[in-house]
């Protein structure tokens, strides 16, 4: 059960990391300031999700160590 949960969270983290690549600063250069601000806000949300998923994974690993 532990490994299945960790596997699921790792996949979610990977999807968010892949989505974050679209928000790299050089991805869109000819956009307005408003669009750049909006994209940075979305990137911040994705980074936060990735951080939270990493925390959850670590908590599960520490609560239920591999046997």
C-alpha positions in Angstrom: 0.0 0.0 0.0 2.8 2.4 1.0 4.6 1.9 -2.3 1.5 2.4 -4.4 0.8 5.7 -2.6 4.3 6.9 -3.0 4.3 5.9 -6.7 1.1 7.9 -7.2 2.5 11.0 -5.5 5.7 10.7 -7.5 3.7 10.6 -10.8 1.8 13.6 -9.7 5.0 15.4 -8.9 6.4 14.5 -12.3 3.4 15.8 -14.1 3.7 19.1 -12.2 7.4 19.3 -13.0 6.6 18.8 -16.6 4.0 21.5 -16.6 6.4 23.9 -14.9 8.8 23.6 -17.9 6.2 25.5 -19.9 6.6 28.4 -17.6 10.3 28.9 -17.9 11.2 32.6 -18.3 12.4 32.3 -21.8 9.4 30.2 -23.0 7.5 33.3 -24.3 9.5 36.4 -24.9 7.1 38.5 -26.9 4.2 38.8 -24.4 2.8 41.7 -22.5 3.7 42.5 -18.9 0.3 41.3 -17.7 0.8 37.9 -19.3 4.3 37.5 -17.9 2.9 38.3 -14.4 0.1 35.8 -14.9 2.5 33.1 -16.0 4.8 33.7 -13.0 1.8 33.3 -10.7 1.0 30.0 -12.3 4.6 28.9 -12.0 4.6 29.8 -8.3 1.5 27.6 -7.8 3.1 24.7 -9.6 6.3 25.1 -7.5 4.2 25.1 -4.4 2.4 21.9 -5.5 5.7 20.2 -6.2 7.0 21.2 -2.8 3.9 19.9 -1.0 4.0 16.6 -2.9 7.7 16.2 -1.9 6.7 16.8 1.7 3.9 14.3 1.6 6.2 11.7 0.1 8.8 12.2 2.8 6.2 12.0 5.6 4.9 8.7 4.3 8.4 7.3 3.9 9.2 8.3 7.5 6.0 7.1 9.0 6.1 3.8 7.1 9.8 2.9 6.5 10.5 0.3 3.8 10.8 -3.2 5.3 
